[in-house]
């Protein structure tokens, strides 16, 4: 794989400076966003001095932020090389989605009885914004965020913060691949239909059917994504990426 390193942008570093409050969490959030959105790609090295200069902070919060991202699985600390964006194997991608398919339906099952009409209305509004963004390449960076907002809104009634932390981190790890898949394949219709169907079943309090659909939705997306990543990496190694035949996001 091409050995690339994340470097500072040519713009004035002061424009990216961070208020000196909660520096570690803010640096971690900014780096996480760059990784998830594909600005920093798998296999790329993250240089502490370059990051510190871009965000106008010392190396201490950068080092702590990198440790946080390592704990989330987004990066790997390699001896004598430093921090590198993690490259997930296809088996690891499928495993992440299998974990989601086990955890998320259980959270949804506990959540549905406690959801109010205002929750469903909020989920519907997020879904409408998400649907609109799928038709606009300019909103690519919003796809993953809105997808997570939709799912997490339906899970909110469970009141299980530890489950949500685990699920959120798994979503962060897979989101960069989902976004790339959706962008290159434009295979969006299945995701849109299943999201609307899931919302409808939750609204009708059809708990078993909603959980079954969610588990199927996630597993199908995981297998599809694993196949897509395999094809994408093969094409990248051959020197060009063309549209692959694949499907949907979870």
Long-range contacts (C-beta under 8 A, 24 or more apart in sequence): 1-42, 1-43, 1-87, 2-43, 3-43, 3-45, 4-41, 4-43, 4-44, 4-45, 5-44, 5-45, 5-46, 5-47, 5-50, 6-34, 6-40, 6-44, 6-45, 6-46, 6-47, 6-50, 6-51, 7-47, 7-50, 8-50, 8-51, 8-53, 8-54, 9-54, 13-53, 13-54, 13-55, 13-56, 14-56, 16-54, 16-55, 16-56, 17-55, 17-56, 17-57, 18-55, 18-56, 18-57, 20-57, 23-57, 23-61, 24-61, 24-64, 24-65, 24-68, 25-65, 25-68, 27-51, 27-55, 27-57, 27-61, 27-62, 27-64, 27-65, 28-65, 28-68, 28-69, 30-55, 31-65, 31-66, 31-69, 32-69, 32-72, 32-74, 32-172, 35-69, 35-74, 35-75, 35-85, 35-176, 36-144, 36-172, 36-175, 36-176, 36-179, 37-140, 37-141, 37-144, 37-176, 37-179, 38-176, 38-179, 38-180, 40-85, 41-85, 42-85, 42-86, 42-87, 42-88, 42-176, 43-84, 43-85, 43-87, 44-84, 44-85, 45-81, 45-82, 45-83, 45-84, 46-75, 46-82, 46-83, 46-84, 46-85, 47-82, 48-82, 48-83, 72-169, 72-172, 72-173, 73-169, 73-173, 74-172, 74-173, 86-173, 88-173, 88-174, 88-177, 88-229, 90-226, 90-227, 90-229, 90-230, 91-226, 93-174, 93-177, 93-222, 93-225, 93-226, 93-229, 94-222, 94-223, 94-226, 96-170, 96-173, 96-174, 96-222, 97-174, 97-218, 97-219, 97-221, 97-222, 97-223, 97-225, 97-250, 98-219, 98-222, 99-170, 100-167, 100-170, 100-171, 100-218, 100-222, 100-250, 101-214, 101-215, 101-218, 101-219, 101-222, 102-215, 103-163, 103-166, 103-167, 104-151, 104-155, 104-167, 104-214, 104-215, 104-218, 105-211, 105-212, 105-214, 105-215, 106-163, 106-211, 107-155, 107-158, 107-160, 107-163, 107-164, 107-167, 108-154, 108-155, 108-158, 108-202, 108-210, 108-211, 108-214, 109-207, 109-211, 110-157, 110-158, 110-159, 110-160, 111-154, 111-155, 111-156, 111-157, 111-158, 112-154, 112-157, 112-202, 112-205, 112-207, 112-210, 113-157, 113-205, 113-207, 114-157, 114-158, 114-159, 115-154, 115-156, 115-157, 115-202, 119-153, 119-154, 119-156, 119-157, 120-199, 120-202, 120-203, 122-153, 123-150, 123-153, 123-154, 123-199, 123-202, 124-199, 126-150, 126-153, 127-195, 127-196, 127-199, 130-195, 131-192, 134-182, 134-188, 134-191, 134-192, 137-183, 140-179, 140-182, 140-183, 141-179, 143-178, 143-179, 143-182, 143-249, 144-171, 144-175, 144-176, 144-178, 144-179, 147-175, 147-178, 147-249, 147-250, 148-175, 150-195, 154-198, 154-199, 154-202, 174-225, 177-225, 177-228, 177-229, 178-221, 178-225, 178-249, 178-250, 180-232, 181-224, 181-225, 181-228, 181-229, 181-232, 181-246, 181-249, 182-249, 184-228, 184-232, 184-241, 184-243, 184-244, 185-228, 185-243, 185-244, 185-245, 185-246, 185-247, 186-243, 187-245, 187-246, 187-247, 187-248, 188-248, 188-249, 190-247, 190-248, 191-221, 191-247, 191-248, 191-249, 191-250, 194-248, 217-248, 217-250, 218-250, 220-247, 220-248, 220-250, 221-247, 221-248, 221-249, 221-250, 222-250, 224-248
